[in-house]
Amino acid sequence: MKKTEPNPQFGILLRHMRIRAGLTQTQLAAAAQYDTSLISHIETGKRLPNYFVLVHHMIPHLAPFNSAADIQRLLALAWRF
């Protein structure tokens, strides 16, 4: 896998964290200002979110319900460079 390709582990972790936070794909998409289908593509490992959007729009909705270790792992999996 190239560094610029999505990591399937990211999508799996994001889905678990979203569910733990009690959010639907539609709710997370609204927070990220994304289309719901993009959240689906992210969770299935086809895409990665923009890192800025992840940090500033998604993480605030996930962090209260997930461990700091999971947040750090998610960020590490999303970092492409």
C-alpha positions as CSV (number, residue, x, y, z in Angstrom):
1,M,0.0,0.0,0.0
2,K,1.3,3.4,-0.9
3,K,1.3,6.2,1.7
4,T,-1.3,8.1,-0.3
5,E,-3.7,5.2,-0.5
6,P,-6.4,4.9,2.2
7,N,-5.8,2.5,5.0
8,P,-8.7,0.1,5.5
9,Q,-7.9,0.1,9.3
10,F,-8.7,3.8,9.4
11,G,-12.3,3.1,8.2
12,I,-12.8,0.2,10.5
13,L,-11.7,2.3,13.5
14,L,-13.7,5.3,12.4
15,R,-16.9,3.2,12.2
16,H,-16.4,1.7,15.6
17,M,-15.7,5.2,17.1
18,R,-18.7,6.7,15.3
19,I,-21.0,3.9,16.7
20,R,-19.5,4.3,20.2
21,A,-20.3,8.0,20.0
22,G,-23.9,7.2,19.0
23,L,-23.7,8.9,15.7
24,T,-25.2,7.8,12.4
25,Q,-23.2,8.2,9.1
26,T,-25.6,11.1,8.3
27,Q,-24.8,12.9,11.6
28,L,-21.1,12.5,11.2
29,A,-21.4,13.7,7.6
30,A,-23.2,16.8,8.7
31,A,-20.5,17.6,11.3
32,A,-17.8,17.2,8.7
33,Q,-19.8,19.0,6.0
34,Y,-19.5,15.9,3.8
35,D,-22.0,13.9,1.9
36,T,-23.2,10.7,3.7
37,S,-21.8,8.6,0.8
38,L,-18.3,10.0,1.5
39,I,-18.5,8.8,5.1
40,S,-19.5,5.4,3.7
41,H,-16.5,5.4,1.4
42,I,-14.2,6.4,4.2
43,E,-15.5,3.6,6.5
44,T,-15.1,1.0,3.7
45,G,-11.5,2.0,3.1
46,K,-12.0,3.6,-0.3
47,R,-11.2,7.2,0.8
48,L,-9.6,9.1,3.6
49,P,-11.0,12.4,4.9
50,N,-9.2,15.6,4.6
51,Y,-6.9,15.8,7.7
52,F,-8.1,19.3,8.6
53,V,-11.7,18.1,8.5
54,L,-10.9,15.1,10.6
55,V,-9.2,17.1,13.3
56,H,-11.5,20.1,13.4
57,H,-14.9,18.7,12.5
58,M,-15.0,14.9,13.2
59,I,-12.8,14.4,16.2
60,P,-14.7,16.9,18.4
61,H,-17.8,14.7,18.0
62,L,-16.0,11.5,18.6
63,A,-13.6,12.4,21.4
64,P,-16.0,12.6,24.3
65,F,-17.0,8.9,23.7
66,N,-13.7,7.4,22.7
67,S,-10.3,7.0,24.4
68,A,-7.4,9.3,23.8
69,A,-5.5,6.2,22.5
70,D,-8.2,5.6,19.9
71,I,-8.1,9.2,18.8
72,Q,-4.3,9.1,18.4
73,R,-4.5,5.9,16.5
74,L,-7.1,7.3,14.2
75,L,-5.0,10.4,13.5
76,A,-1.9,8.3,12.9
77,L,-3.8,6.1,10.4
78,A,-5.0,9.2,8.6
79,W,-1.6,10.9,8.3
80,R,-0.5,10.3,4.7
81,F,2.9,12.0,4.5
